[in-house]
């Protein structure tokens, strides 16, 4: 197999894994929100800076804040790309929040 083809296949696999992670995270948040959300509204404003919104949301304090943030992020234009950007910029915080989420 050529080097170029090998690179292409690995890139496709990584992209598929990232998309699967995003869809899985959204699904988990939807289930948690349906069970524990008590009808709390999901903000509907748009933002060009999801990192700022994350930092203002205090997701490290309460896992439901993270759930609401993910459901908000899902509504944003180009949400998958924004998810990847936030994940890259706040990797440790993201891991902590996802860990707490999956323990519910």
N, C-alpha and C positions, 0 to 999 in steps of 0.2 A: 504494500500500500504506500502510496506516495506521501511525502511529508505534508503537502498541502491538503490532501484528502483527510489525513489523520487529524490535522489541526481543525479542519472544518467539522468533522464528526465530534471532536471533543468540545468545540464551541457550541454546537447544537445541543449536546447532552447537558452541558452546564446551563444553558438557557432554559431547557425543559425542566431541569431540577429547580431552578429559581422560580419559574412559573408555577410549578407544582407546589412549592413551598408557600408562595403567595396565595394561591387558591385554597390550600389547606388551612392556612392561617385565617383567611376570611371566613371560611366555613365554620371553623372552631369558634371564632368571635361571634358569628351569627347565632350559633347554638347557645353560647354562654349568655349573650345578650337576651335571647328569648327566655332563658330560664331565670336570670338574675337581674335583668335590666330594669324591671319595675316601670317600664314605659318612659324611662329617661330619654329625652330627645337626643337624636344624633344631629349635631350642628350641620347646617346646610350651606355655610359660606364657603367660598373658594379661596384658596391661598396659593401664592406662588412660592411660598416658603414653608413646606411641611416640617422642616427642621425646627423652625421657630415655634410652630404650633405644638410640636412634640415637647419642646423644652418648657412651654407654658402650661402643658397639660398635667404635669406632675405624675407621669405614668409610673414612676418608681415607688410612689406612695400607695397606690391602689390599683390592683389589676383591672378593675372595671374602667378606670380611666384609660388604660391601654386598649381595652376592648372598644370603647367608644372612639378612641383615636383611630384604630384600624378601620372601623366602619365608616368613619368620616373620610379617611384617606381613600378608601375604596370608591367613594363618590367623586373624587377629584379627577379632572381630565388627566390622562396619561398616568393613572394611578400605579401601574406596575413599575414604570421608570422611577417614579417618586419613591416607591417602596424600596427599590434597589439603592437609591441615593441615601435615604434615611438609614437603611441597614448598614451601608458602608460608613457613614459618618458617625453613627451612634451604636456601633457594633456591641459593645459590652452592655449598655443599657438595654438594647434590643434583646440580647440573650437572656438577661435577667427577667425581663417582662414575659418573654415567650415561655421560659421555664415556669414562672408562676401561673401563667395561663393554662399550660398543659397539666398542672397539678389539680385544676378544678374538676 
